Amino acid sequence: MASRQEKSERLQEIRNAPKEERSELDSRARQGETVVPAGTRGKSLEAQENLAKGRFKGGLSSTDKSGEERAEEEGIPIDMENKSKTGHKGQK
């Protein structure tokens, strides 16, 4: 089984492939073949690329701060007792 790094490198190769090769891959993808690592169930080359990109990223966050820290920075009041937003529509 290919490592995450190998799959990511293969995805990059596919994205940089010549137009003719991408066209062939797209045709195969439209016939139901998985042509992009981690692109399972994508109905086209582009769909498989997008699926793979999301799967490679996984649960990675662009920040290492907690939700409470981010809310505080953005000035969103938090009810620390219930840890929920205050003043949110539908809440009383």
PEHU-V873843 format. One record per run of one state. SS is the DSSP state (H for helix, E for strand, - for the rest). FROM is the first residue (numbers start at 1). TO is the last residue. If there is no record, write none. Layout:
# PEHU-V873843
SS/FROM/TO
SS/FROM/TO
This chain:
# PEHU-V873843
-/1/3
H/4/15
-/16/18
H/19/30
-/31/44
H/45/57
-/58/66
H/67/74
-/75/77
E/78/79
-/80/83
E/84/85
-/86/92
